[in-house]
Structure formats: C-alpha cells, structure tokens
Amino acid sequence: MGIEALGKDAFLKLLTTQLQFQDPLKPMESTAFVAQLAQFRQLETALETNKTLATLVQGNISMNNMGAASLLGRRVEVPEGKLSHQSGQSEKIVYQLDADASEVFIQVVNENGKVVKTFAMNKSQGKGSNQVFWDGKDNQGNQVQTGIYSYIGSATDADGKLAPINISSEGEVSGVSYGEGGPFVTVNGTAIPVSDIVKVIK
C-alpha cells in the first residue's frame, strides 16, 4: 500500500508504533528511517498543496458564477444560429467567413424547419466578420410570427467551391444557470456556456 493510499494520520501512527516496538539491540537503519521521514514530509507537502489548489479552484468558480450573473439583461453575440424573434422587430445576422467569398446565402428557418426568408448576396465579400439585417418579414413581405428561428448559410469562393461560414446571432441574456462545466447563460431560448460568448454588446 502506498503512502498516498495509507493517509497522513495512519502513516504517522504506523511510524510511531514502529519506533516504540523496535528491537533496542537492532535499531532501525538510519537510511531507512530518513527515507521514511522524507516520504512523510513529501506526503504532508502534497496534502497541503492539494488543499491550496482546492481553495483556488473554488474561488475561481465563485468568480465565474458572479461574472455570469452580471450578464443578465445584457445583449451578447453567441456562436449559435438561433434567435428568439419578436414579431415586428428587426434582427442582425452575423457571420464569419474563413476566406473571401463570391456568393453567400443565408436562410431563416422557423421551428417547423420551413425556410421563411432567403438572403442571396451575389457580390464578393471579404474574409472575416460580415452581417445582414433581417426586417422580420418572409419572402412574401409578411411579418413572421414571434418564435424561435434558426439561421443556416453557405458560401462559395471565386472558383465555385464551398467556403467555410460560421453564423452567430445577438440576443439578451435572460437567465443564468450553474452546472457541470461551468456557468451557462440563456440566450435566444438556448443555454450556452459563458465561455462561448463571442462579444458583450451592451
């Protein structure tokens, strides 16, 4: 059994008992005694280090939780192509291009999987962050109902090959929860890790 498994108190008791009952005519070899004392000191140091680390971790968790709570009511940008839309409002759709694109298509899809709005940008767009505004109307010019809508997109480069596109959305933080993996915020009806937030807007 290793010292770590034995534990600090049990190891100390065993060492004390060993000293009490050793044969006076055959005392413990000094090298073995020193080695055991060194192991005991190593165990004690490891236990104190673990306590310190646990305290630091707990403090970090508390700070992260407080930081998440301060986001309530703030608008943030999240890497999630989903939006809790209110009828009559306009929305900003943000997307990232990993390379220059000659064409970009963004579609707004309702909760039933039906495409309600299509944006076709047939002009060159540079690598990086781009955006398009949705006025909340469908392809026929009618205001869509309040609900959860998703964004999907595709892009092609000058050679007609697919170019990577990542869509994000803005929304207000309406809730905060704490669980395994850290604090989560609810944005546009979806719980996401605080660490995934791209930008705090206001």
Secondary structure, DSSP 4 states (H G I P E B T S, - for coil): --HHHH-HHHHHHHHHHHHHSS-TTSPPPHHHHHHHHHHHHHHHHHHHHHHHHHHHHHHHHHHHHHHHHTTTT-EEEES--EEEEPTT--EEEEEEESS-BSEEEEEEE-TTS-EEEEEEE-S-B-SEEEEEEE-SB-TTSPBPPSEEEEEEEEEE-TTS-EE-EEEEEEEEEEEEEEETTEEEEEETTEEEEGGG--EE--
